[in-house]
Amino acid sequence: MPERSVPLPLTPRAALRRCARVALAIGLAAPHAQAHEIPKRVTAVVHARAEGAQLKVLVRVPLAAMRDIDVPLRGDGTIDLSRAMAAARDGAQLWVVPALALRAGPEALTTPMLEAVRIVAPSDASFRTIDAARAAMAVTGDTTLRDLPVPQALLDVQLAYALPDGADARALTIAPAFARLGERTSTVLHLWKDGTERVLIVDGDPGELPFDPSWVQAARR
């Protein structure tokens, strides 16, 4: 009968080393995944202005608030901007478009055209005015940014809503609902009516807001 070798019991130190090797192997084999935590504080900026038969809406939100969107990264953990535009458009469709409800009088404005998206650094000042934001959004193919991690990046989105024939553009309203982007969310609204800008800062989801409120609506607010 052939002899069989019996393994000797491991010492505690050897057992610990074996567990460490197994844990390391599992960690190396696991696929890399980005963390998608809910940001504690989020500020969204919105510009909206009727232009002919369209309502132009431009939105700026933190890219980190676009959860469940995998942004392509370089080896150093910064955004690979040359490959990130598809993820930016996904973020706009999943998180920005559903957060906006607009009306022209009694008619709801639905299914906007996603005209442009871009990823920018927090130093970008183009969203101070709607015209500067429009001009910046018209520049395409900008991949000159470097060393921009997701937590610092901003997502700019330009949408165009068709105004129905006969719609009352004088009675435009907007209901921003960005509260789900963070634990605490504020929205800065720049609402344009007949060349006049009205700026509102609201917390959470404030409900429907008129571009040009009557004195009764303003008093209720």
Secondary structure in CASP SS format (residue, H / E / C, confidence):
PFRMAT SS
TARGET T0000
AUTHOR 0000-0000-0000
METHOD secondary structure of the structure
MODEL  1
M C 1.00
P C 1.00
E C 1.00
R C 1.00
S C 1.00
V C 1.00
P C 1.00
L C 1.00
P C 1.00
L C 1.00
T C 1.00
P H 1.00
R H 1.00
A H 1.00
A H 1.00
L H 1.00
R H 1.00
R H 1.00
C H 1.00
A H 1.00
R H 1.00
V H 1.00
A H 1.00
L H 1.00
A H 1.00
I H 1.00
G H 1.00
L H 1.00
A H 1.00
A C 1.00
P C 1.00
H C 1.00
A C 1.00
Q C 1.00
A C 1.00
H C 1.00
E C 1.00
I C 1.00
P C 1.00
K C 1.00
R E 1.00
V E 1.00
T E 1.00
A E 1.00
V E 1.00
V E 1.00
H E 1.00
A E 1.00
R E 1.00
A E 1.00
E E 1.00
G C 1.00
A C 1.00
Q E 1.00
L E 1.00
K E 1.00
V E 1.00
L E 1.00
V E 1.00
R E 1.00
V E 1.00
P E 1.00
L H 1.00
A H 1.00
A H 1.00
M C 1.00
R C 1.00
D C 1.00
I C 1.00
D C 1.00
V C 1.00
P C 1.00
L E 1.00
R C 1.00
G C 1.00
D C 1.00
G C 1.00
T C 1.00
I E 1.00
D C 1.00
L C 1.00
S C 1.00
R C 1.00
A C 1.00
M H 1.00
A H 1.00
A H 1.00
A H 1.00
R H 1.00
D H 1.00
G H 1.00
A H 1.00
Q H 1.00
L H 1.00
W H 1.00
V H 1.00
V H 1.00
P H 1.00
A H 1.00
L E 1.00
A E 1.00
L E 1.00
R E 1.00
A E 1.00
G C 1.00
P C 1.00
E E 1.00
A E 1.00
L E 1.00
T C 1.00
T C 1.00
P C 1.00
M E 1.00
L E 1.00
E E 1.00
A E 1.00
V E 1.00
R E 1.00
I E 1.00
V E 1.00
A C 1.00
P C 1.00
S C 1.00
D C 1.00
A C 1.00
S H 1.00
F H 1.00
R H 1.00
T C 1.00
I H 1.00
D H 1.00
A H 1.00
A H 1.00
R H 1.00
A H 1.00
A H 1.00
M H 1.00
A C 1.00
V C 1.00
T C 1.00
G C 1.00
D C 1.00
T C 1.00
T C 1.00
L C 1.00
R C 1.00
D C 1.00
L C 1.00
P C 1.00
V H 1.00
P H 1.00
Q H 1.00
A C 1.00
L E 1.00
L E 1.00
D E 1.00
V E 1.00
Q E 1.00
L E 1.00
A E 1.00
Y E 1.00
A E 1.00
L C 1.00
P C 1.00
D C 1.00
G C 1.00
A C 1.00
D C 1.00
A H 1.00
R H 1.00
A H 1.00
L E 1.00
T E 1.00
I E 1.00
A E 1.00
P E 1.00
A C 1.00
F C 1.00
A H 1.00
R H 1.00
L H 1.00
G C 1.00
E C 1.00
R E 1.00
T E 1.00
S E 1.00
T E 1.00
V E 1.00
L E 1.00
H E 1.00
L E 1.00
W E 1.00
K E 1.00
D C 1.00
G C 1.00
T E 1.00
E E 1.00
R E 1.00
V E 1.00
L E 1.00
I E 1.00
V E 1.00
D E 1.00
G C 1.00
D C 1.00
P C 1.00
G C 1.00
E C 1.00
L E 1.00
P E 1.00
F C 1.00
D C 1.00
P C 1.00
S C 1.00
W H 1.00
V H 1.00
Q H 1.00
A H 1.00
A H 1.00
R H 1.00
R C 1.00
END
